[in-house]
Amino acid sequence: MADVKQLQFGQRLRRITAKRRKLARGYVTTIDPNGLIVARPHRRRAHHVLRSLLLCLFVLIGFKVFLFAALGAEAYQARLERLQAGSLLDRVGAYVMAPDPLVVRLAGLVGRQG
């Protein structure tokens, strides 16, 4: 009988310790139907970082497509050459803005629509 009580106590102690660790990283308080204030661990969502990176990538690709379609291939390449002749930051920008097959294909589709 004492072993069962000791086992239950150990399990309860582990649950309480785990909840305290979670609460230490942030919590949200709510009031349950009985009027008791209950602290629940704040759930961390890692997908915000991934979503932000994907959004930045889509915006960059969209910007490249817009510029490539608006300027045309020759004018776009001339501007890239001017960037490549500039400072280190300009060369990095030229590398990022270099037309890739996806941008060229999407710009062709956008150019036909407009």
C-alpha positions as CSV (number, residue, x, y, z in Angstrom):
1,M,0.0,0.0,0.0
2,A,2.8,2.4,0.9
3,D,4.6,1.6,-2.3
4,V,1.5,2.6,-4.4
5,K,1.2,5.8,-2.5
6,Q,4.9,6.6,-2.9
7,L,4.6,5.8,-6.7
8,Q,1.6,8.1,-7.1
9,F,3.4,10.8,-5.2
10,G,6.5,10.5,-7.4
11,Q,4.4,10.8,-10.5
12,R,2.5,13.8,-9.2
13,L,5.8,15.5,-8.3
14,R,7.2,14.9,-11.8
15,R,4.0,16.4,-13.4
16,I,4.2,19.4,-11.2
17,T,8.0,19.9,-11.9
18,A,7.4,19.6,-15.7
19,K,4.5,22.1,-15.6
20,R,6.6,24.6,-13.5
21,R,9.4,24.3,-16.1
22,K,6.9,25.1,-18.9
23,L,5.4,28.0,-16.9
24,A,8.8,29.5,-16.4
25,R,9.1,30.0,-20.2
26,G,5.9,32.0,-20.3
27,Y,2.3,31.5,-19.4
28,V,-1.2,32.8,-20.0
29,T,-3.8,33.1,-17.3
30,T,-7.4,32.4,-17.8
31,I,-10.4,32.2,-15.5
32,D,-12.3,28.9,-15.5
33,P,-16.1,28.6,-15.1
34,N,-15.7,28.3,-11.3
35,G,-13.8,31.6,-11.1
36,L,-10.4,30.1,-10.4
37,I,-7.5,31.8,-12.1
38,V,-5.5,29.1,-14.0
39,A,-2.0,29.6,-15.5
40,R,-1.3,27.6,-18.6
41,P,2.0,27.4,-20.4
42,H,2.3,29.7,-23.4
43,R,2.6,27.6,-26.5
44,R,5.7,28.4,-28.6
45,R,5.2,28.3,-32.3
46,A,8.3,27.7,-34.4
47,H,6.5,27.9,-37.7
48,H,6.5,31.8,-37.5
49,V,10.1,31.8,-38.5
50,L,9.6,29.5,-41.4
51,R,6.5,31.5,-42.5
52,S,8.5,34.7,-42.4
53,L,11.4,33.3,-44.4
54,L,9.0,31.9,-47.0
55,L,7.2,35.3,-47.2
56,C,10.5,37.1,-47.7
57,L,11.5,34.6,-50.5
58,F,8.1,35.1,-52.3
59,V,8.4,38.8,-52.1
60,L,11.9,38.8,-53.4
61,I,10.9,36.5,-56.3
62,G,7.9,38.7,-57.1
63,F,10.0,41.8,-57.1
64,K,12.5,40.2,-59.4
65,V,9.7,39.1,-61.7
66,F,8.1,42.5,-61.8
67,L,11.5,44.2,-62.6
68,F,12.4,41.7,-65.2
69,A,9.0,42.0,-66.9
70,A,8.9,45.8,-66.7
71,L,12.5,46.5,-67.8
72,G,13.0,43.7,-70.3
73,A,16.0,41.3,-70.4
74,E,18.5,43.8,-71.9
75,A,17.8,46.7,-69.6
76,Y,17.7,44.3,-66.6
77,Q,21.1,42.9,-67.5
78,A,22.6,46.4,-68.0
79,R,21.5,47.4,-64.5
80,L,22.9,44.2,-63.1
81,E,26.2,44.9,-64.8
82,R,26.3,48.4,-63.2
83,L,25.6,46.8,-59.8
84,Q,28.4,44.3,-60.4
85,A,30.9,47.1,-61.0
86,G,30.0,48.8,-57.7
87,S,30.9,48.2,-54.0
88,L,30.7,44.9,-52.1
89,L,27.1,45.6,-51.2
90,D,26.2,46.3,-54.8
91,R,27.8,43.1,-55.9
92,V,25.8,41.1,-53.3
93,G,22.7,42.8,-54.6
94,A,23.6,41.9,-58.2
95,Y,24.1,38.3,-57.1
96,V,20.7,38.2,-55.4
97,M,18.9,39.9,-58.2
98,A,20.5,37.8,-61.0
99,P,17.7,36.3,-63.2
100,D,17.1,32.6,-62.6
101,P,15.0,30.3,-64.8
102,L,12.0,30.7,-62.6
103,V,12.1,34.5,-62.7
104,V,12.5,34.5,-66.5
105,R,9.6,32.1,-67.0
106,L,7.3,34.0,-64.6
107,A,8.3,37.3,-66.2
108,G,7.4,35.9,-69.6
109,L,3.9,34.9,-68.3
110,V,3.4,38.3,-66.7
111,G,4.6,40.1,-69.8
112,R,2.1,38.3,-72.0
113,Q,-0.8,39.2,-69.6
114,G,0.0,42.9,-69.5
